[in-house]
């Protein structure tokens, strides 16, 4: 793992971020930065229809495909402030094929983050999402000192559910009308992983 130069003060420790990166065998994940703007816009544009059934309806006037350089700068700012960590999923030859985000970071007694992710349609079913989820969780428990990572997935999204299960996430229950997706309040299965849980290697 390589950790870059930016330092974020937190009362109990120093979290070093910046070019935060952790490598797997199929992919690596690292903190997104403004230089990733073009690749991220291209990825989101190419996957617009593929992702439509699984995402909230974007508000009128929302930036194209939800990304702009200012938003990527905000992603860096969020990491510096220990609020969220937006990570890109890259192949070993540095091609951006998805994102995995640790958001809603809460410290204190909870030490929790919410996990969200997507992988390019043409890279689905090849284990990239599973590995990226595992890498993000490892980062959460080691570098970020979190205790718990949770994710929510619609029951009708079996591919996403399998990726979480293969990464070691356990089922905790079902939340009714949990999120408004594509204009409909959808039930979600809630899965989680804590630092003590066994994780696939």
N, C-alpha and C positions, 0 to 999 in steps of 0.2 A: 504494500500500500504506500502511495505517495501522498504526503500532505503538504500543502503549499504555505504561502507566507502570511495569510491574513489570520489575525487572532481575535477571538471573541471572548471577552471576559464574562464569566458566570460565577456567582458567589462561591461555589464549591470547588471549581477547577477552571482551567483555561481550555477552551475548545479551539483547536487549531483547524481552520478551514481554508478555503481558497481552492486550490486545485485538488480537492479531496477526491481520492480515487481508491477503489478496491478492485482487484482483478479476480476473475473466475477462469474457468477453462474455455467457455464458449463466448463470454462477454466480459466487459468491465463496465463499472458504473463510476461516474464522476459528477461533481457539481456542475450544473449548466452555467454558462456565462454569456455575456453579450455577443461574443464572437460566434456563438452557436445559432444566432438568429436565422440565417438563411437556411441552414440544414433543418432546423426545427419547423420553420414555416413550410418547407417543402414536404416534410414528413407528415405534418398535420393536414396539409392540403390533399396529399395523395390518399390519406386515410379518412377523409371527411365522411364519406358514406358508410364506411366500415364501422366507424365509431359512433355514428349518429344514434343508434338504438341504446347505447350505454351511457350517454352523457346528458347533463342538464341542457335545456334550451338556452342558447346564448342570448343575452339582452341585445336590443337594437343598438347599433353604434359600437358594439364590442369590436376590439381590434381584430384584423383579419386572422382567422384560425386561432384566435386566442393568444397570439404571441406577437410581441414587438420587442425591439431592443430594450425599451424602457422597462418592460415586464421582466426581461432577463436580468436587468440591473436590480430590479426589485427582488428577484429570486436570490441574488447574492446578498442584498441587504437583509432579507429574511433570515438567511443563514447566519450572517454576522450577529443578528439579534437573537439567534437561537429560537426562531419561531417556526421555520420550515426549511427543508432541505430538498430542493428540486434537482434530481440527478438524471443525467442522460444515460441511456443504455447503448453501449457502443460495441461493435464487433472488434476483434483484435486488429483489423486493418482500419480502425477509426471511423467506421460508418455509423452514424446515429440511426438506431432502429426502434427507439422507444424512449419512454421516460418512466421513472419510478420516484415517487415523492413521499417524503416523511413530513406530513403537515400537522397542524394543530398541536405542536409540541407543548406539553404541559410538564412543568417541573414539580417541585414540592413533593407531596406524598404519593403522587400518581406516577410520575416519570414515564409518560406515555406519548406515543405519536400515532397518527392515522396514516395508513399506507394506501397509496393509489398508484396505478400503473397502466401502461398500455404498450403493446408491441405491434409494430408494422404488420399489416395483414399478410404480407408475403413471407414473413418470418414466424408466423404462428405455427404451433404444433411441433416445434423443434427444441423445446426445452429452454429457450432464451428467457422467457418470462419467469419460469421457476428459478433459474439461476440468479437473475437480477433481483428477484424478491429476496432470496437468501442472502445475497451480498448486501442489500440495503438493510436487512435485519441485523446482519453482522456488524455493519457500520453503526447502527443504532445502539447496539449493546456494548460495543467496545469504545470507539472514538467518541460517541455522543453520551455515553453513560446512562442511556435510558433503560428502563426495566421491562417495558411492555410495548408491543407494536400490535395494533389492531387493524383489521380490514373488514369491509362489508361488500358483499357481492350478491347480485340478484340470483335467485334460485334457477332462473332460466338461462344462466350463463355458465354452463358446465365446464367450458374450457378454462375460464378464469378461476373457477372453484377448484379444479384439479391442480392448477399451478400453485395455488396457496397450500393445498393439502400436501403436495409433493415437497414444498418448501418447509413443511413441519408445522404449519398453522393448524390449530385445533378448533373445532366448532364450539361456540359458546351459547348460541341461541339464534333466535330470529326476531328482527325488529320490524314491526308492521308499519307500512307507509313511511319508511325511513328517509328516503330522498326522492326529490322530484326529478325524474329522468325522462327526457324527451316529452316533457309536459304532463307526465303521469306520476302520481305518488306510488312508488314501488316498494314492496317488501324486500328486505335484505337479510341474508344470513350473515351473522357476525362471527368472525374467526379471529384468533389472537395467538400471539407467541410471546412468552416471557423469557427473560435471560436464563432461567433455570431449565427451560424445556430442552429436550434433545433436538438437535438440528441436523438434517442430512449434510453430509460432507461431500 
